[in-house]
Amino acid sequence: MSNGSALFRVFRDHEYWGLMHGMLRDFWWRSVVPVRQAVAAEDEAAAMSYEPEARHELTGRMIGRSLKLAEKAALM
């Protein structure tokens, strides 16, 4: 691909966005909210225990769905 910009049309895929929403929801409620509560309670040990995993269990599925969307995307 040459340097510059490209415009692709990607159609909505409700299942794709539902999957992403679920992954982001897990991150928010399993990591962000508990850490904020632990920090507010000045419990550093508890805050450290909520470090998220490097990869969500659905990461592979999300990558696969992303690749399928990219394959279908039409260059404008």
mmCIF file of the N, C-alpha and C atoms, coordinates in Angstrom:
data_MODEL
# 
_entry.id   MODEL 
# 
loop_
_atom_site.group_PDB 
_atom_site.id 
_atom_site.type_symbol 
_atom_site.label_atom_id 
_atom_site.label_alt_id 
_atom_site.label_comp_id 
_atom_site.label_asym_id 
_atom_site.label_entity_id 
_atom_site.label_seq_id 
_atom_site.pdbx_PDB_ins_code 
_atom_site.Cartn_x 
_atom_site.Cartn_y 
_atom_site.Cartn_z 
_atom_site.occupancy 
_atom_site.B_iso_or_equiv 
_atom_site.pdbx_formal_charge 
_atom_site.auth_seq_id 
_atom_site.auth_comp_id 
_atom_site.auth_asym_id 
_atom_site.auth_atom_id 
_atom_site.pdbx_PDB_model_num 
ATOM 1   N N  . MET A 1 1  ? 0.854   -1.181  0.000  1.00 0.00 ? 1  MET A N  1 
ATOM 2   C CA . MET A 1 1  ? 0.000   0.000   0.000  1.00 0.00 ? 1  MET A CA 1 
ATOM 3   C C  . MET A 1 1  ? 0.894   1.236   0.000  1.00 0.00 ? 1  MET A C  1 
ATOM 4   N N  . SER A 1 2  ? 0.486   2.230   -0.722 1.00 0.00 ? 2  SER A N  1 
ATOM 5   C CA . SER A 1 2  ? 1.274   3.455   -0.800 1.00 0.00 ? 2  SER A CA 1 
ATOM 6   C C  . SER A 1 2  ? 1.013   4.345   0.409  1.00 0.00 ? 2  SER A C  1 
ATOM 7   N N  . ASN A 1 3  ? 1.860   5.323   0.567  1.00 0.00 ? 3  ASN A N  1 
ATOM 8   C CA . ASN A 1 3  ? 1.652   6.294   1.649  1.00 0.00 ? 3  ASN A CA 1 
ATOM 9   C C  . ASN A 1 3  ? 0.433   7.133   1.335  1.00 0.00 ? 3  ASN A C  1 
ATOM 10  N N  . GLY A 1 4  ? -0.275  7.532   2.340  1.00 0.00 ? 4  GLY A N  1 
ATOM 11  C CA . GLY A 1 4  ? -1.456  8.352   2.132  1.00 0.00 ? 4  GLY A CA 1 
ATOM 12  C C  . GLY A 1 4  ? -2.656  7.775   2.850  1.00 0.00 ? 4  GLY A C  1 
ATOM 13  N N  . SER A 1 5  ? -3.804  8.180   2.434  1.00 0.00 ? 5  SER A N  1 
ATOM 14  C CA . SER A 1 5  ? -5.051  7.770   3.080  1.00 0.00 ? 5  SER A CA 1 
ATOM 15  C C  . SER A 1 5  ? -5.860  6.857   2.177  1.00 0.00 ? 5  SER A C  1 
ATOM 16  N N  . ALA A 1 6  ? -6.687  6.082   2.794  1.00 0.00 ? 6  ALA A N  1 
ATOM 17  C CA . ALA A 1 6  ? -7.624  5.227   2.066  1.00 0.00 ? 6  ALA A CA 1 
ATOM 18  C C  . ALA A 1 6  ? -8.940  5.256   2.825  1.00 0.00 ? 6  ALA A C  1 
ATOM 19  N N  . LEU A 1 7  ? -10.015 5.177   2.101  1.00 0.00 ? 7  LEU A N  1 
ATOM 20  C CA . LEU A 1 7  ? -11.349 5.199   2.690  1.00 0.00 ? 7  LEU A CA 1 
ATOM 21  C C  . LEU A 1 7  ? -12.036 3.885   2.367  1.00 0.00 ? 7  LEU A C  1 
ATOM 22  N N  . PHE A 1 8  ? -12.524 3.222   3.416  1.00 0.00 ? 8  PHE A N  1 
ATOM 23  C CA . PHE A 1 8  ? -13.209 1.948   3.259  1.00 0.00 ? 8  PHE A CA 1 
ATOM 24  C C  . PHE A 1 8  ? -14.620 2.070   3.806  1.00 0.00 ? 8  PHE A C  1 
ATOM 25  N N  . ARG A 1 9  ? -15.554 1.416   3.169  1.00 0.00 ? 9  ARG A N  1 
ATOM 26  C CA . ARG A 1 9  ? -16.913 1.362   3.682  1.00 0.00 ? 9  ARG A CA 1 
ATOM 27  C C  . ARG A 1 9  ? -17.071 0.049   4.435  1.00 0.00 ? 9  ARG A C  1 
ATOM 28  N N  . VAL A 1 10 ? -17.344 0.175   5.727  1.00 0.00 ? 10 VAL A N  1 
ATOM 29  C CA . VAL A 1 10 ? -17.548 -0.989  6.586  1.00 0.00 ? 10 VAL A CA 1 
ATOM 30  C C  . VAL A 1 10 ? -18.990 -0.936  7.070  1.00 0.00 ? 10 VAL A C  1 
ATOM 31  N N  . PHE A 1 11 ? -19.751 -1.953  6.745  1.00 0.00 ? 11 PHE A N  1 
ATOM 32  C CA . PHE A 1 11 ? -21.152 -1.978  7.144  1.00 0.00 ? 11 PHE A CA 1 
ATOM 33  C C  . PHE A 1 11 ? -21.299 -2.427  8.593  1.00 0.00 ? 11 PHE A C  1 
ATOM 34  N N  . ARG A 1 12 ? -22.359 -1.994  9.218  1.00 0.00 ? 12 ARG A N  1 
ATOM 35  C CA . ARG A 1 12 ? -22.614 -2.352  10.620 1.00 0.00 ? 12 ARG A CA 1 
ATOM 36  C C  . ARG A 1 12 ? -22.778 -3.851  10.769 1.00 0.00 ? 12 ARG A C  1 
ATOM 37  N N  . ASP A 1 13 ? -22.244 -4.329  11.863 1.00 0.00 ? 13 ASP A N  1 
ATOM 38  C CA . ASP A 1 13 ? -22.371 -5.740  12.204 1.00 0.00 ? 13 ASP A CA 1 
ATOM 39  C C  . ASP A 1 13 ? -22.704 -5.778  13.693 1.00 0.00 ? 13 ASP A C  1 
ATOM 40  N N  . HIS A 1 14 ? -23.981 -5.937  14.001 1.00 0.00 ? 14 HIS A N  1 
ATOM 41  C CA . HIS A 1 14 ? -24.439 -5.862  15.391 1.00 0.00 ? 14 HIS A CA 1 
ATOM 42  C C  . HIS A 1 14 ? -23.806 -6.947  16.260 1.00 0.00 ? 14 HIS A C  1 
ATOM 43  N N  . GLU A 1 15 ? -23.588 -8.113  15.711 1.00 0.00 ? 15 GLU A N  1 
ATOM 44  C CA . GLU A 1 15 ? -22.956 -9.188  16.480 1.00 0.00 ? 15 GLU A CA 1 
ATOM 45  C C  . GLU A 1 15 ? -21.515 -8.811  16.846 1.00 0.00 ? 15 GLU A C  1 
ATOM 46  N N  . TYR A 1 16 ? -20.806 -8.215  15.910 1.00 0.00 ? 16 TYR A N  1 
ATOM 47  C CA . TYR A 1 16 ? -19.420 -7.773  16.142 1.00 0.00 ? 16 TYR A CA 1 
ATOM 48  C C  . TYR A 1 16 ? -19.374 -6.755  17.286 1.00 0.00 ? 16 TYR A C  1 
ATOM 49  N N  . TRP A 1 17 ? -20.241 -5.743  17.207 1.00 0.00 ? 17 TRP A N  1 
ATOM 50  C CA . TRP A 1 17 ? -20.239 -4.712  18.237 1.00 0.00 ? 17 TRP A CA 1 
ATOM 51  C C  . TRP A 1 17 ? -20.753 -5.248  19.569 1.00 0.00 ? 17 TRP A C  1 
ATOM 52  N N  . GLY A 1 18 ? -21.638 -6.227  19.530 1.00 0.00 ? 18 GLY A N  1 
ATOM 53  C CA . GLY A 1 18 ? -22.075 -6.861  20.772 1.00 0.00 ? 18 GLY A CA 1 
ATOM 54  C C  . GLY A 1 18 ? -20.936 -7.603  21.447 1.00 0.00 ? 18 GLY A C  1 
ATOM 55  N N  . LEU A 1 19 ? -20.135 -8.284  20.651 1.00 0.00 ? 19 LEU A N  1 
ATOM 56  C CA . LEU A 1 19 ? -18.965 -8.986  21.185 1.00 0.00 ? 19 LEU A CA 1 
ATOM 57  C C  . LEU A 1 19 ? -17.980 -8.000  21.798 1.00 0.00 ? 19 LEU A C  1 
ATOM 58  N N  . MET A 1 20 ? -17.706 -6.908  21.085 1.00 0.00 ? 20 MET A N  1 
ATOM 59  C CA . MET A 1 20 ? -16.782 -5.905  21.606 1.00 0.00 ? 20 MET A CA 1 
ATOM 60  C C  . MET A 1 20 ? -17.339 -5.264  22.878 1.00 0.00 ? 20 MET A C  1 
ATOM 61  N N  . HIS A 1 21 ? -18.628 -4.984  22.888 1.00 0.00 ? 21 HIS A N  1 
ATOM 62  C CA . HIS A 1 21 ? -19.244 -4.384  24.072 1.00 0.00 ? 21 HIS A CA 1 
ATOM 63  C C  . HIS A 1 21 ? -19.086 -5.308  25.279 1.00 0.00 ? 21 HIS A C  1 
ATOM 64  N N  . GLY A 1 22 ? -19.286 -6.592  25.073 1.00 0.00 ? 22 GLY A N  1 
ATOM 65  C CA . GLY A 1 22 ? -19.124 -7.546  26.169 1.00 0.00 ? 22 GLY A CA 1 
ATOM 66  C C  . GLY A 1 22 ? -17.707 -7.565  26.715 1.00 0.00 ? 22 GLY A C  1 
ATOM 67  N N  . MET A 1 23 ? -16.735 -7.509  25.827 1.00 0.00 ? 23 MET A N  1 
ATOM 68  C CA . MET A 1 23 ? -15.337 -7.504  26.265 1.00 0.00 ? 23 MET A CA 1 
ATOM 69  C C  . MET A 1 23 ? -15.013 -6.222  27.035 1.00 0.00 ? 23 MET A C  1 
ATOM 70  N N  . LEU A 1 24 ? -15.482 -5.090  26.538 1.00 0.00 ? 24 LEU A N  1 
ATOM 71  C CA . LEU A 1 24 ? -15.240 -3.822  27.233 1.00 0.00 ? 24 LEU A CA 1 
ATOM 72  C C  . LEU A 1 24 ? -15.976 -3.765  28.566 1.00 0.00 ? 24 LEU A C  1 
ATOM 73  N N  . ARG A 1 25 ? -17.181 -4.321  28.604 1.00 0.00 ? 25 ARG A N  1 
ATOM 74  C CA . ARG A 1 25 ? -17.947 -4.373  29.855 1.00 0.00 ? 25 ARG A CA 1 
ATOM 75  C C  . ARG A 1 25 ? -17.193 -5.207  30.894 1.00 0.00 ? 25 ARG A C  1 
ATOM 76  N N  . ASP A 1 26 ? -16.655 -6.347  30.469 1.00 0.00 ? 26 ASP A N  1 
ATOM 77  C CA . ASP A 1 26 ? -15.866 -7.186  31.381 1.00 0.00 ? 26 ASP A CA 1 
ATOM 78  C C  . ASP A 1 26 ? -14.682 -6.414  31.941 1.00 0.00 ? 26 ASP A C  1 
ATOM 79  N N  . PHE A 1 27 ? -13.968 -5.708  31.070 1.00 0.00 ? 27 PHE A N  1 
ATOM 80  C CA . PHE A 1 27 ? -12.819 -4.926  31.522 1.00 0.00 ? 27 PHE A CA 1 
ATOM 81  C C  . PHE A 1 27 ? -13.257 -3.875  32.538 1.00 0.00 ? 27 PHE A C  1 
ATOM 82  N N  . TRP A 1 28 ? -14.325 -3.166  32.249 1.00 0.00 ? 28 TRP A N  1 
ATOM 83  C CA . TRP A 1 28 ? -14.787 -2.102  33.136 1.00 0.00 ? 28 TRP A CA 1 
ATOM 84  C C  . TRP A 1 28 ? -15.174 -2.655  34.518 1.00 0.00 ? 28 TRP A C  1 
ATOM 85  N N  . TRP A 1 29 ? -16.019 -3.689  34.520 1.00 0.00 ? 29 TRP A N  1 
ATOM 86  C CA . TRP A 1 29 ? -16.550 -4.175  35.796 1.00 0.00 ? 29 TRP A CA 1 
ATOM 87  C C  . TRP A 1 29 ? -15.599 -5.107  36.548 1.00 0.00 ? 29 TRP A C  1 
ATOM 88  N N  . ARG A 1 30 ? -14.684 -5.786  35.843 1.00 0.00 ? 30 ARG A N  1 
ATOM 89  C CA . ARG A 1 30 ? -13.740 -6.689  36.506 1.00 0.00 ? 30 ARG A CA 1 
ATOM 90  C C  . ARG A 1 30 ? -12.447 -6.000  36.923 1.00 0.00 ? 30 ARG A C  1 
ATOM 91  N N  . SER A 1 31 ? -12.155 -4.852  36.302 1.00 0.00 ? 31 SER A N  1 
ATOM 92  C CA . SER A 1 31 ? -10.880 -4.194  36.596 1.00 0.00 ? 31 SER A CA 1 
ATOM 93  C C  . SER A 1 31 ? -11.045 -2.743  37.031 1.00 0.00 ? 31 SER A C  1 
ATOM 94  N N  . VAL A 1 32 ? -11.624 -1.914  36.186 1.00 0.00 ? 32 VAL A N  1 
ATOM 95  C CA . VAL A 1 32 ? -11.664 -0.481  36.471 1.00 0.00 ? 32 VAL A CA 1 
ATOM 96  C C  . VAL A 1 32 ? -12.447 -0.168  37.739 1.00 0.00 ? 32 VAL A C  1 
ATOM 97  N N  . VAL A 1 33 ? -13.670 -0.639  37.827 1.00 0.00 ? 33 VAL A N  1 
ATOM 98  C CA . VAL A 1 33 ? -14.508 -0.306  38.986 1.00 0.00 ? 33 VAL A CA 1 
ATOM 99  C C  . VAL A 1 33 ? -13.914 -0.840  40.297 1.00 0.00 ? 33 VAL A C  1 
ATOM 100 N N  . PRO A 1 34 ? -13.500 -2.108  40.364 1.00 0.00 ? 34 PRO A N  1 
ATOM 101 C CA . PRO A 1 34 ? -12.922 -2.584  41.624 1.00 0.00 ? 34 PRO A CA 1 
ATOM 102 C C  . PRO A 1 34 ? -11.643 -1.844  42.028 1.00 0.00 ? 34 PRO A C  1 
ATOM 103 N N  . VAL A 1 35 ? -10.818 -1.489  41.057 1.00 0.00 ? 35 VAL A N  1 
ATOM 104 C CA . VAL A 1 35 ? -9.589  -0.752  41.388 1.00 0.00 ? 35 VAL A CA 1 
ATOM 105 C C  . VAL A 1 35 ? -9.936  0.627   41.931 1.00 0.00 ? 35 VAL A C  1 
ATOM 106 N N  . ARG A 1 36 ? -10.884 1.292   41.306 1.00 0.00 ? 36 ARG A N  1 
ATOM 107 C CA . ARG A 1 36 ? -11.282 2.615   41.802 1.00 0.00 ? 36 ARG A CA 1 
ATOM 108 C C  . ARG A 1 36 ? -11.802 2.525   43.235 1.00 0.00 ? 36 ARG A C  1 
ATOM 109 N N  . GLN A 1 37 ? -12.563 1.487   43.520 1.00 0.00 ? 37 GLN A N  1 
ATOM 110 C CA . GLN A 1 37 ? -13.080 1.316   44.880 1.00 0.00 ? 37 GLN A CA 1 
ATOM 111 C C  . GLN A 1 37 ? -11.950 1.026   45.866 1.00 0.00 ? 37 GLN A C  1 
ATOM 112 N N  . ALA A 1 38 ? -10.990 0.192   45.461 1.00 0.00 ? 38 ALA A N  1 
ATOM 113 C CA . ALA A 1 38 ? -9.862  -0.135  46.338 1.00 0.00 ? 38 ALA A CA 1 
ATOM 114 C C  . ALA A 1 38 ? -8.989  1.093   46.582 1.00 0.00 ? 38 ALA A C  1 
ATOM 115 N N  . VAL A 1 39 ? -8.763  1.883   45.549 1.00 0.00 ? 39 VAL A N  1 
ATOM 116 C CA . VAL A 1 39 ? -7.963  3.098   45.705 1.00 0.00 ? 39 VAL A CA 1 
ATOM 117 C C  . VAL A 1 39 ? -8.674  4.082   46.639 1.00 0.00 ? 39 VAL A C  1 
ATOM 118 N N  . ALA A 1 40 ? -9.988  4.201   46.465 1.00 0.00 ? 40 ALA A N  1 
ATOM 119 C CA . ALA A 1 40 ? -10.753 5.095   47.346 1.00 0.00 ? 40 ALA A CA 1 
ATOM 120 C C  . ALA A 1 40 ? -10.667 4.643   48.795 1.00 0.00 ? 40 ALA A C  1 
ATOM 121 N N  . ALA A 1 41 ? -10.570 3.320   49.003 1.00 0.00 ? 41 ALA A N  1 
ATOM 122 C CA . ALA A 1 41 ? -10.451 2.775   50.356 1.00 0.00 ? 41 ALA A CA 1 
ATOM 123 C C  . ALA A 1 41 ? -8.997  2.717   50.816 1.00 0.00 ? 41 ALA A C  1 
ATOM 124 N N  . GLU A 1 42 ? -8.090  3.236   49.986 1.00 0.00 ? 42 GLU A N  1 
ATOM 125 C CA . GLU A 1 42 ? -6.649  3.240   50.278 1.00 0.00 ? 42 GLU A CA 1 
ATOM 126 C C  . GLU A 1 42 ? -6.117  1.840   50.532 1.00 0.00 ? 42 GLU A C  1 
ATOM 127 N N  . ASP A 1 43 ? -6.623  0.869   49.782 1.00 0.00 ? 43 ASP A N  1 
ATOM 128 C CA . ASP A 1 43 ? -6.189  -0.529  49.879 1.00 0.00 ? 43 ASP A CA 1 
ATOM 129 C C  . ASP A 1 43 ? -5.371  -0.872  48.632 1.00 0.00 ? 43 ASP A C  1 
ATOM 130 N N  . GLU A 1 44 ? -4.078  -0.573  48.691 1.00 0.00 ? 44 GLU A N  1 
ATOM 131 C CA . GLU A 1 44 ? -3.207  -0.759  47.533 1.00 0.00 ? 44 GLU A CA 1 
ATOM 132 C C  . GLU A 1 44 ? -3.087  -2.228  47.135 1.00 0.00 ? 44 GLU A C  1 
ATOM 133 N N  . ALA A 1 45 ? -3.042  -3.131  48.102 1.00 0.00 ? 45 ALA A N  1 
ATOM 134 C CA . ALA A 1 45 ? -2.927  -4.558  47.794 1.00 0.00 ? 45 ALA A CA 1 
ATOM 135 C C  . ALA A 1 45 ? -4.145  -5.036  47.004 1.00 0.00 ? 45 ALA A C  1 
ATOM 136 N N  . ALA A 1 46 ? -5.324  -4.616  47.414 1.00 0.00 ? 46 ALA A N  1 
ATOM 137 C CA . ALA A 1 46 ? -6.535  -5.001  46.695 1.00 0.00 ? 46 ALA A CA 1 
ATOM 138 C C  . ALA A 1 46 ? -6.528  -4.401  45.296 1.00 0.00 ? 46 ALA A C  1 
ATOM 139 N N  . ALA A 1 47 ? -6.105  -3.145  45.184 1.00 0.00 ? 47 ALA A N  1 
ATOM 140 C CA . ALA A 1 47 ? -6.063  -2.495  43.875 1.00 0.00 ? 47 ALA A CA 1 
ATOM 141 C C  . ALA A 1 47 ? -5.148  -3.257  42.926 1.00 0.00 ? 47 ALA A C  1 
ATOM 142 N N  . MET A 1 48 ? -4.014  -3.711  43.395 1.00 0.00 ? 48 MET A N  1 
ATOM 143 C CA . MET A 1 48 ? -3.065  -4.439  42.555 1.00 0.00 ? 48 MET A CA 1 
ATOM 144 C C  . MET A 1 48 ? -3.618  -5.802  42.134 1.00 0.00 ? 48 MET A C  1 
ATOM 145 N N  . SER A 1 49 ? -4.516  -6.365  42.918 1.00 0.00 ? 49 SER A N  1 
ATOM 146 C CA . SER A 1 49 ? -5.039  -7.697  42.610 1.00 0.00 ? 49 SER A CA 1 
ATOM 147 C C  . SER A 1 49 ? -6.014  -7.698  41.428 1.00 0.00 ? 49 SER A C  1 
ATOM 148 N N  . TYR A 1 50 ? -6.454  -6.530  41.001 1.00 0.00 ? 50 TYR A N  1 
ATOM 149 C CA . TYR A 1 50 ? -7.420  -6.451  39.898 1.00 0.00 ? 50 TYR A CA 1 
ATOM 150 C C  . TYR A 1 50 ? -6.771  -6.151  38.552 1.00 0.00 ? 50 TYR A C  1 
ATOM 151 N N  . GLU A 1 51 ? -5.478  -6.373  38.428 1.00 0.00 ? 51 GLU A N  1 
ATOM 152 C CA . GLU A 1 51 ? -4.812  -6.144  37.150 1.00 0.00 ? 51 GLU A CA 1 
ATOM 153 C C  . GLU A 1 51 ? -5.431  -7.070  36.103 1.00 0.00 ? 51 GLU A C  1 
ATOM 154 N N  . PRO A 1 52 ? -5.832  -6.518  34.953 1.00 0.00 ? 52 PRO A N  1 
ATOM 155 C CA . PRO A 1 52 ? -6.488  -7.363  33.940 1.00 0.00 ? 52 PRO A CA 1 
ATOM 156 C C  . PRO A 1 52 ? -5.509  -8.331  33.284 1.00 0.00 ? 52 PRO A C  1 
ATOM 157 N N  . GLU A 1 53 ? -6.065  -9.407  32.743 1.00 0.00 ? 53 GLU A N  1 
ATOM 158 C CA . GLU A 1 53 ? -5.265  -10.367 31.976 1.00 0.00 ? 53 GLU A CA 1 
ATOM 159 C C  . GLU A 1 53 ? -4.748  -9.669  30.713 1.00 0.00 ? 53 GLU A C  1 
ATOM 160 N N  . ALA A 1 54 ? -3.656  -10.165 30.169 1.00 0.00 ? 54 ALA A N  1 
ATOM 161 C CA . ALA A 1 54 ? -3.090  -9.584  28.955 1.00 0.00 ? 54 ALA A CA 1 
ATOM 162 C C  . ALA A 1 54 ? -4.052  -9.738  27.770 1.00 0.00 ? 54 ALA A C  1 
ATOM 163 N N  . ARG A 1 55 ? -4.804  -10.842 27.771 1.00 0.00 ? 55 ARG A N  1 
ATOM 164 C CA . ARG A 1 55 ? -5.764  -11.102 26.690 1.00 0.00 ? 55 ARG A CA 1 
ATOM 165 C C  . ARG A 1 55 ? -7.068  -11.597 27.280 1.00 0.00 ? 55 ARG A C  1 
ATOM 166 N N  . HIS A 1 56 ? -8.144  -11.059 26.790 1.00 0.00 ? 56 HIS A N  1 
ATOM 167 C CA . HIS A 1 56 ? -9.480  -11.511 27.173 1.00 0.00 ? 56 HIS A CA 1 
ATOM 168 C C  . HIS A 1 56 ? -9.716  -12.884 26.547 1.00 0.00 ? 56 HIS A C  1 
ATOM 169 N N  . GLU A 1 57 ? -10.557 -13.687 27.151 1.00 0.00 ? 57 GLU A N  1 
ATOM 170 C CA . GLU A 1 57 ? -10.811 -15.029 26.610 1.00 0.00 ? 57 GLU A CA 1 
ATOM 171 C C  . GLU A 1 57 ? -11.443 -15.000 25.216 1.00 0.00 ? 57 GLU A C  1 
ATOM 172 N N  . LEU A 1 58 ? -12.036 -13.877 24.836 1.00 0.00 ? 58 LEU A N  1 
ATOM 173 C CA . LEU A 1 58 ? -12.658 -13.760 23.515 1.00 0.00 ? 58 LEU A CA 1 
ATOM 174 C C  . LEU A 1 58 ? -11.789 -13.004 22.502 1.00 0.00 ? 58 LEU A C  1 
ATOM 175 N N  . THR A 1 59 ? -10.552 -12.723 22.839 1.00 0.00 ? 59 THR A N  1 
ATOM 176 C CA . THR A 1 59 ? -9.683  -11.949 21.945 1.00 0.00 ? 59 THR A CA 1 
ATOM 177 C C  . THR A 1 59 ? -9.524  -12.623 20.590 1.00 0.00 ? 59 THR A C  1 
ATOM 178 N N  . GLY A 1 60 ? -9.284  -13.912 20.556 1.00 0.00 ? 60 GLY A N  1 
ATOM 179 C CA . GLY A 1 60 ? -9.116  -14.622 19.292 1.00 0.00 ? 60 GLY A CA 1 
ATOM 180 C C  . GLY A 1 60 ? -10.350 -14.515 18.421 1.00 0.00 ? 60 GLY A C  1 
ATOM 181 N N  . ARG A 1 61 ? -11.505 -14.651 19.032 1.00 0.00 ? 61 ARG A N  1 
ATOM 182 C CA . ARG A 1 61 ? -12.766 -14.539 18.283 1.00 0.00 ? 61 ARG A CA 1 
ATOM 183 C C  . ARG A 1 61 ? -12.936 -13.121 17.733 1.00 0.00 ? 61 ARG A C  1 
ATOM 184 N N  . MET A 1 62 ? -12.570 -12.123 18.540 1.00 0.00 ? 62 MET A N  1 
ATOM 185 C CA . MET A 1 62 ? -12.685 -10.730 18.105 1.00 0.00 ? 62 MET A CA 1 
ATOM 186 C C  . MET A 1 62 ? -11.744 -10.455 16.938 1.00 0.00 ? 62 MET A C  1 
ATOM 187 N N  . ILE A 1 63 ? -10.546 -10.973 16.986 1.00 0.00 ? 63 ILE A N  1 
ATOM 188 C CA . ILE A 1 63 ? -9.594  -10.795 15.886 1.00 0.00 ? 63 ILE A CA 1 
ATOM 189 C C  . ILE A 1 63 ? -10.144 -11.432 14.613 1.00 0.00 ? 63 ILE A C  1 
ATOM 190 N N  . GLY A 1 64 ? -10.681 -12.636 14.736 1.00 0.00 ? 64 GLY A N  1 
ATOM 191 C CA . GLY A 1 64 ? -11.261 -13.308 13.578 1.00 0.00 ? 64 GLY A CA 1 
ATOM 192 C C  . GLY A 1 64 ? -12.394 -12.514 12.960 1.00 0.00 ? 64 GLY A C  1 
ATOM 193 N N  . ARG A 1 65 ? -13.277 -11.998 13.792 1.00 0.00 ? 65 ARG A N  1 
ATOM 194 C CA . ARG A 1 65 ? -14.402 -11.193 13.293 1.00 0.00 ? 65 ARG A CA 1 
ATOM 195 C C  . ARG A 1 65 ? -13.896 -9.908  12.635 1.00 0.00 ? 65 ARG A C  1 
ATOM 196 N N  . SER A 1 66 ? -12.857 -9.303  13.204 1.00 0.00 ? 66 SER A N  1 
ATOM 197 C CA . SER A 1 66 ? -12.280 -8.081  12.633 1.00 0.00 ? 66 SER A CA 1 
ATOM 198 C C  . SER A 1 66 ? -11.705 -8.357  11.247 1.00 0.00 ? 66 SER A C  1 
ATOM 199 N N  . LEU A 1 67 ? -11.019 -9.477  11.106 1.00 0.00 ? 67 LEU A N  1 
ATOM 200 C CA . LEU A 1 67 ? -10.445 -9.835  9.810  1.00 0.00 ? 67 LEU A CA 1 
ATOM 201 C C  . LEU A 1 67 ? -11.540 -10.062 8.767  1.00 0.00 ? 67 LEU A C  1 
ATOM 202 N N  . LYS A 1 68 ? -12.644 -10.700 9.177  1.00 0.00 ? 68 LYS A N  1 
ATOM 203 C CA . LYS A 1 68 ? -13.755 -10.913 8.248  1.00 0.00 ? 68 LYS A CA 1 
ATOM 204 C C  . LYS A 1 68 ? -14.371 -9.576  7.814  1.00 0.00 ? 68 LYS A C  1 
ATOM 205 N N  . LEU A 1 69 ? -14.521 -8.639  8.747  1.00 0.00 ? 69 LEU A N  1 
ATOM 206 C CA . LEU A 1 69 ? -15.053 -7.334  8.394  1.00 0.00 ? 69 LEU A CA 1 
ATOM 207 C C  . LEU A 1 69 ? -14.116 -6.624  7.418  1.00 0.00 ? 69 LEU A C  1 
ATOM 208 N N  . ALA A 1 70 ? -12.823 -6.719  7.671  1.00 0.00 ? 70 ALA A N  1 
ATOM 209 C CA . ALA A 1 70 ? -11.839 -6.070  6.804  1.00 0.00 ? 70 ALA A CA 1 
ATOM 210 C C  . ALA A 1 70 ? -11.877 -6.652  5.392  1.00 0.00 ? 70 ALA A C  1 
ATOM 211 N N  . GLU A 1 71 ? -12.059 -7.974  5.289  1.00 0.00 ? 71 GLU A N  1 
ATOM 212 C CA . GLU A 1 71 ? -12.125 -8.606  3.967  1.00 0.00 ? 71 GLU A CA 1 
ATOM 213 C C  . GLU A 1 71 ? -13.318 -8.115  3.164  1.00 0.00 ? 71 GLU A C  1 
ATOM 214 N N  . LYS A 1 72 ? -14.424 -7.851  3.844  1.00 0.00 ? 72 LYS A N  1 
ATOM 215 C CA . LYS A 1 72 ? -15.652 -7.416  3.175  1.00 0.00 ? 72 LYS A CA 1 
ATOM 216 C C  . LYS A 1 72 ? -15.659 -5.922  2.849  1.00 0.00 ? 72 LYS A C  1 
ATOM 217 N N  . ALA A 1 73 ? -14.766 -5.162  3.489  1.00 0.00 ? 73 ALA A N  1 
ATOM 218 C CA . ALA A 1 73 ? -14.765 -3.704  3.333  1.00 0.00 ? 73 ALA A CA 1 
ATOM 219 C C  . ALA A 1 73 ? -14.398 -3.308  1.907  1.00 0.00 ? 73 ALA A C  1 
ATOM 220 N N  . ALA A 1 74 ? -15.191 -2.449  1.338  1.00 0.00 ? 74 ALA A N  1 
ATOM 221 C CA . ALA A 1 74 ? -14.961 -1.985  -0.041 1.00 0.00 ? 74 ALA A CA 1 
ATOM 222 C C  . ALA A 1 74 ? -14.145 -0.696  -0.033 1.00 0.00 ? 74 ALA A C  1 
ATOM 223 N N  . LEU A 1 75 ? -13.101 -0.666  -0.836 1.00 0.00 ? 75 LEU A N  1 
ATOM 224 C CA . LEU A 1 75 ? -12.313 0.540   -0.987 1.00 0.00 ? 75 LEU A CA 1 
ATOM 225 C C  . LEU A 1 75 ? -13.144 1.560   -1.773 1.00 0.00 ? 75 LEU A C  1 
ATOM 226 N N  . MET A 1 76 ? -13.267 2.742   -1.245 1.00 0.00 ? 76 MET A N  1 
ATOM 227 C CA . MET A 1 76 ? -14.085 3.794   -1.885 1.00 0.00 ? 76 MET A CA 1 
ATOM 228 C C  . MET A 1 76 ? -13.249 4.576   -2.882 1.00 0.00 ? 76 MET A C  1 
# 
